[in-house]
């Protein structure tokens, strides 16, 4: 909740309360006046205005002065003494004003001079002060809740940025290994690899800094990565990329897919395995995206080799970016590794 919307909500609470109180008070005073032959509307407005003025004075001196001091210093006795003294002075002034100035009746033993009138004034004003004071606590709660959400949002954003920063060296290490291999073997594809790497780095440095990117750009980034792998492998390994559905005007958290693709080539593909293969598919239906990666496994896989921070990274990013809106499943069979990610795009 923004600070502007908080203030608006608090102001509406105050205005609503005083509108209701003014309506009830005006009805009560005018009803009493209707018992006479002629209703003195000027007198009605004077009485209502006087009561509202003193109630508002008590309420907002307490609201803006006494309660903030209590909340800041937590000195309950000081608050009680200050409030009682101020309340007594203001109520005494109001009673005197109503008895000596507003009372046109010659009956000095009437209602204005009764104990019932004093009790009614004290209790009604005390109730109003307490109610308005509760609005102060409601306002503080709104601010506290908004601040908590802001801190939580900042924390999540910082964590996401940290996780994204970890992806860059992870990708760079893998691609530089590929580039080193091509340069070492004096491949004619080295210049093409450098051009594609430059295009991919441009995407990572600029586009991926946004919370969401177009799905079409994310897919283009993946296709460039697959092209690099094809060049490195001299097209000796079958690599299938299948795309179904409408990808235009779809948005996604950047660099979510690449880790699974990297692992497929890192752990499942090498030139010494003629039976190696990789299948990648992306299916879009409305706002649901199903991303699947399958790859062969070498006959003598290194069971001690770890995937590093990649999978832990993407799992954490999914939890932060798509809480309750994703499903990640995987199967590690003897000769095939399968992973499928289902996302609800926003």
C-alpha positions as CSV (number, residue, x, y, z in Angstrom):
1,X,0.0,0.0,0.0
2,X,1.5,3.4,-1.0
3,X,1.8,6.3,1.5
4,X,-0.8,8.3,-0.5
5,X,-3.4,5.5,-0.3
6,X,-2.7,5.1,3.4
7,X,-3.4,8.8,4.1
8,X,-6.5,8.6,1.9
9,X,-7.9,5.6,3.8
10,X,-7.2,7.3,7.2
11,X,-8.8,10.6,6.1
12,X,-11.9,8.7,4.9
13,X,-12.2,7.0,8.2
14,X,-12.1,10.3,10.1
15,X,-14.5,12.0,7.7
16,X,-16.9,9.1,7.8
17,X,-16.9,9.1,11.6
18,X,-17.6,12.8,11.9
19,X,-20.3,12.7,9.3
20,X,-22.1,10.0,11.2
21,X,-21.7,11.8,14.5
22,X,-22.8,15.1,13.1
23,X,-25.9,13.5,11.6
24,X,-26.9,11.8,14.8
25,X,-26.2,14.9,16.9
26,X,-28.2,17.1,14.5
27,X,-31.1,14.7,14.6
28,X,-31.1,14.6,18.4
29,X,-31.0,18.3,19.0
30,X,-33.5,19.1,16.3
31,X,-35.9,16.5,17.7
32,X,-35.7,18.1,21.1
33,X,-36.4,21.5,19.6
34,X,-39.4,20.1,17.6
35,X,-41.2,19.7,21.0
36,X,-41.6,23.4,21.0
37,X,-44.0,25.4,18.9
38,X,-41.2,27.0,16.7
39,X,-37.9,25.3,15.9
40,X,-35.0,27.7,16.4
41,X,-32.7,26.4,13.7
42,X,-30.1,29.0,14.5
43,X,-30.0,27.6,18.1
44,X,-29.8,24.1,16.8
45,X,-26.8,24.9,14.6
46,X,-25.1,26.7,17.5
47,X,-25.6,23.8,19.9
48,X,-24.4,21.2,17.3
49,X,-21.4,23.3,16.3
50,X,-20.4,23.8,19.9
51,X,-20.6,20.2,20.8
52,X,-18.7,19.1,17.7
53,X,-16.0,21.8,18.2
54,X,-15.2,20.7,21.8
55,X,-15.4,17.0,20.9
56,X,-13.0,17.5,18.0
57,X,-10.7,19.7,20.2
58,X,-10.4,16.9,22.8
59,X,-10.0,14.2,20.2
60,X,-7.3,15.8,18.0
61,X,-5.2,17.3,20.8
62,X,-5.1,13.7,22.1
63,X,-4.6,12.3,18.6
64,X,-1.7,14.6,17.5
65,X,0.0,15.5,20.8
66,X,-0.7,13.1,23.7
67,X,-0.8,9.7,21.9
68,X,2.4,10.3,19.9
69,X,4.2,11.2,23.1
70,X,2.9,8.0,24.7
71,X,3.9,5.9,21.8
72,X,7.3,7.4,21.5
73,X,8.3,7.5,25.2
74,X,5.9,4.9,26.7
75,X,5.2,7.0,29.8
76,X,1.7,6.0,30.7
77,X,1.4,8.0,33.9
78,X,2.5,11.2,32.2
79,X,-0.1,10.6,29.5
80,X,-2.9,9.9,32.0
81,X,-2.2,13.1,34.0
82,X,-1.9,15.3,30.9
83,X,-5.0,13.9,29.4
84,X,-7.1,14.2,32.6
85,X,-6.1,17.8,33.2
86,X,-6.8,18.8,29.6
87,X,-10.0,16.9,29.4
88,X,-11.2,18.5,32.7
89,X,-10.4,22.0,31.5
90,X,-12.1,21.6,28.1
91,X,-15.2,19.9,29.5
92,X,-15.6,22.5,32.2
93,X,-15.3,25.3,29.6
94,X,-17.9,23.6,27.4
95,X,-20.4,23.1,30.3
96,X,-19.9,26.7,31.4
97,X,-20.5,27.9,27.8
98,X,-23.6,25.9,27.4
99,X,-25.1,26.9,30.8
100,X,-24.2,30.6,30.8
101,X,-24.2,31.6,27.1
102,X,-26.4,29.1,25.2
103,X,-29.1,28.6,27.8
104,X,-31.9,31.0,27.2
105,X,-34.2,29.2,29.6
106,X,-34.8,31.0,33.0
107,X,-35.1,27.6,34.7
108,X,-31.6,27.3,36.2
109,X,-32.6,24.0,37.8
110,X,-33.2,22.4,34.4
111,X,-31.3,19.8,32.5
112,X,-28.2,21.9,31.8
113,X,-27.6,22.2,35.5
114,X,-28.2,18.6,36.4
115,X,-25.7,15.9,37.2
116,X,-27.2,13.9,34.3
117,X,-26.1,16.5,31.9
118,X,-22.5,16.5,33.3
119,X,-22.3,12.6,33.1
120,X,-23.7,12.7,29.5
121,X,-21.1,15.3,28.4
122,X,-18.2,13.4,30.0
123,X,-19.2,10.0,28.7
124,X,-20.1,11.1,25.2
125,X,-16.8,13.1,24.8
126,X,-14.7,10.3,26.3
127,X,-16.2,7.8,23.9
128,X,-15.4,10.1,21.0
129,X,-11.8,10.6,22.1
130,X,-11.3,6.9,22.6
131,X,-12.7,6.1,19.2
132,X,-10.6,8.7,17.4
133,X,-7.6,7.5,19.4
134,X,-8.3,4.0,18.0
135,X,-8.1,5.5,14.5
136,X,-4.6,6.6,15.4
137,X,-3.6,3.0,16.3
138,X,-5.2,1.9,13.0
139,X,-3.1,4.5,11.1
140,X,0.0,3.3,12.8
141,X,-0.9,-0.3,11.9
142,X,-1.4,0.6,8.3
143,X,2.0,2.3,8.2
144,X,3.7,-0.6,10.0
145,X,2.1,-3.1,7.6
146,X,3.0,-1.0,4.5
147,X,6.6,-0.7,5.8
148,X,6.8,-4.5,6.5
149,X,5.6,-5.2,2.9
150,X,8.1,-2.6,1.5
151,X,11.0,-4.2,3.4
152,X,9.9,-7.6,2.3
153,X,9.7,-6.4,-1.3
154,X,13.1,-4.8,-1.1
155,X,14.6,-8.0,0.4
156,X,13.1,-10.2,-2.3
157,X,14.3,-7.8,-5.0
158,X,17.8,-7.8,-3.6
159,X,17.8,-11.5,-3.4
160,X,16.6,-11.9,-6.9
161,X,19.3,-9.5,-8.1
162,X,21.9,-11.5,-6.3
163,X,20.7,-14.7,-7.8
164,X,20.6,-13.2,-11.3
165,X,24.1,-11.9,-10.8
166,X,25.2,-15.5,-10.0
167,X,23.8,-16.6,-13.4
168,X,26.2,-14.4,-15.4
169,X,29.5,-16.0,-14.4
170,X,27.8,-19.4,-14.5
171,X,26.9,-18.9,-18.1
172,X,30.1,-17.1,-18.9
173,X,32.3,-20.0,-17.6
174,X,30.4,-22.5,-19.8
175,X,30.5,-20.4,-23.0
176,X,34.2,-19.5,-22.6
177,X,34.9,-23.2,-22.3
178,X,33.1,-23.7,-25.6
179,X,34.9,-20.8,-27.2
180,X,38.3,-22.1,-25.9
181,X,37.5,-25.4,-27.4
182,X,36.7,-23.9,-30.8
183,X,39.8,-21.7,-30.8
184,X,42.0,-24.5,-29.7
185,X,40.8,-26.7,-32.6
186,X,41.0,-23.6,-35.0
187,X,37.4,-24.0,-35.9
188,X,36.0,-21.8,-38.7
189,X,33.0,-21.2,-36.5
190,X,34.9,-19.2,-33.9
191,X,33.9,-15.8,-35.3
192,X,30.3,-16.8,-35.4
193,X,30.5,-18.0,-31.8
194,X,31.9,-14.7,-30.7
195,X,29.1,-12.8,-32.6
196,X,26.4,-14.9,-30.9
197,X,28.1,-14.6,-27.6
198,X,28.1,-10.9,-27.9
199,X,24.3,-10.9,-28.7
200,X,23.6,-13.1,-25.7
201,X,25.7,-11.0,-23.4
202,X,23.8,-7.9,-24.6
203,X,20.6,-9.6,-23.6
204,X,21.9,-10.6,-20.2
205,X,23.4,-7.1,-19.4
206,X,20.5,-5.0,-20.5
207,X,17.2,-6.9,-21.0
208,X,17.5,-9.3,-18.1
209,X,17.8,-6.4,-15.6
210,X,14.0,-5.9,-15.9
211,X,11.7,-8.0,-13.6
212,X,10.0,-9.4,-16.6
213,X,11.0,-9.7,-20.3
214,X,9.1,-10.8,-23.4
215,X,9.0,-14.5,-23.7
216,X,10.0,-14.2,-27.4
217,X,13.3,-12.6,-26.3
218,X,13.9,-15.3,-23.7
219,X,13.3,-18.0,-26.4
220,X,15.6,-16.1,-28.8
221,X,18.3,-16.2,-26.1
222,X,17.9,-20.0,-25.7
223,X,18.0,-20.5,-29.5
224,X,21.3,-18.6,-29.6
225,X,22.6,-20.8,-26.9
226,X,21.6,-24.0,-28.7
227,X,23.2,-22.6,-31.9
228,X,26.5,-22.2,-29.9
229,X,26.3,-25.8,-28.8
230,X,25.6,-27.0,-32.3
231,X,28.7,-25.2,-33.5
232,X,30.8,-26.7,-30.7
233,X,29.5,-30.2,-31.4
234,X,29.9,-29.8,-35.2
235,X,26.2,-30.8,-35.6
236,X,27.1,-34.4,-34.7
237,X,24.6,-34.6,-31.9
238,X,20.8,-34.4,-32.6
239,X,19.3,-31.4,-30.9
240,X,15.6,-30.8,-31.2
241,X,13.9,-27.6,-30.2
242,X,10.1,-27.6,-30.5
243,X,7.9,-24.5,-29.9
244,X,4.1,-24.6,-29.9
245,X,1.6,-21.9,-29.1
246,X,1.5,-18.1,-29.3
247,X,4.5,-16.4,-27.6
248,X,3.7,-12.8,-28.5
249,X,2.8,-10.4,-25.6
250,X,3.8,-13.0,-23.1
251,X,6.1,-12.0,-20.2
252,X,8.4,-14.1,-18.1
253,X,11.1,-13.7,-15.4
254,X,14.4,-13.6,-17.3
255,X,16.9,-16.4,-17.3
256,X,14.6,-19.0,-15.7
257,X,14.9,-21.6,-18.5
258,X,18.6,-21.5,-19.3
259,X,19.9,-23.5,-16.3
260,X,18.1,-26.7,-17.3
261,X,19.3,-26.3,-20.9
262,X,22.9,-25.7,-19.7
263,X,22.8,-28.8,-17.5
264,X,21.4,-30.9,-20.4
265,X,24.6,-30.2,-22.5
266,X,27.0,-30.1,-19.6
267,X,26.0,-33.5,-18.1
268,X,24.4,-35.3,-21.0
269,X,26.2,-34.5,-24.2
270,X,29.8,-35.0,-25.5
271,X,31.4,-35.8,-28.8
272,X,32.6,-39.2,-27.5
273,X,29.0,-40.5,-27.1
274,X,27.4,-41.1,-30.5
275,X,24.1,-41.9,-28.9
276,X,23.8,-38.5,-27.2
277,X,20.8,-36.3,-27.8
278,X,18.8,-33.3,-26.4
279,X,15.1,-32.6,-26.8
280,X,13.7,-29.2,-25.7
281,X,10.1,-28.1,-26.0
282,X,8.1,-25.1,-25.0
283,X,4.3,-25.3,-25.2
284,X,2.1,-22.2,-24.6
285,X,-1.6,-22.4,-23.9
286,X,-3.3,-19.2,-22.8
287,X,-1.2,-18.1,-19.8
288,X,0.3,-21.6,-19.1
289,X,3.8,-22.4,-20.3
290,X,5.2,-26.0,-20.2
291,X,8.9,-26.1,-20.6
292,X,10.5,-29.6,-21.0
293,X,14.1,-30.7,-21.4
294,X,15.2,-34.3,-22.0
295,X,18.7,-35.4,-22.6
296,X,20.6,-38.6,-22.8
297,X,23.0,-39.7,-20.1
298,X,26.5,-41.0,-20.8
299,X,27.1,-44.7,-20.0
300,X,29.7,-43.8,-17.4
301,X,28.4,-40.7,-15.8
302,X,30.4,-39.0,-13.1
303,X,28.1,-39.5,-10.1
304,X,30.3,-37.1,-8.0
305,X,30.0,-34.2,-10.4
306,X,27.7,-31.6,-9.1
307,X,25.7,-29.0,-11.0
308,X,26.9,-26.2,-8.8
309,X,24.8,-23.3,-7.9
310,X,22.7,-23.5,-11.0
311,X,19.7,-25.7,-9.9
312,X,19.6,-24.3,-6.4
313,X,19.6,-20.8,-7.9
314,X,16.8,-21.4,-10.3
315,X,14.7,-23.2,-7.7
316,X,15.0,-20.2,-5.3
317,X,14.2,-17.7,-8.1
318,X,11.1,-19.7,-9.0
319,X,9.9,-19.6,-5.4
320,X,10.4,-15.8,-5.3
321,X,9.1,-14.9,-8.7
322,X,6.2,-17.5,-9.1
323,X,5.1,-18.5,-5.6
324,X,2.3,-21.0,-5.9
325,X,2.3,-20.5,-9.7
326,X,4.8,-23.1,-10.9
327,X,5.4,-26.9,-10.8
328,X,8.8,-28.4,-11.3
329,X,9.2,-32.2,-11.8
330,X,12.2,-34.2,-12.8
331,X,13.1,-37.9,-13.5
332,X,16.6,-39.3,-13.3
333,X,16.5,-42.6,-15.1
334,X,19.4,-44.9,-16.1
335,X,19.9,-43.4,-19.5
336,X,17.6,-40.4,-19.6
337,X,17.2,-37.2,-17.6
338,X,13.9,-35.4,-17.8
339,X,12.8,-32.1,-16.3
340,X,9.6,-30.2,-16.8
341,X,8.6,-26.8,-15.6
342,X,5.0,-25.5,-15.7
343,X,4.6,-21.8,-15.2
344,X,1.6,-19.6,-15.0
345,X,2.7,-16.5,-16.9
346,X,1.6,-13.0,-15.7
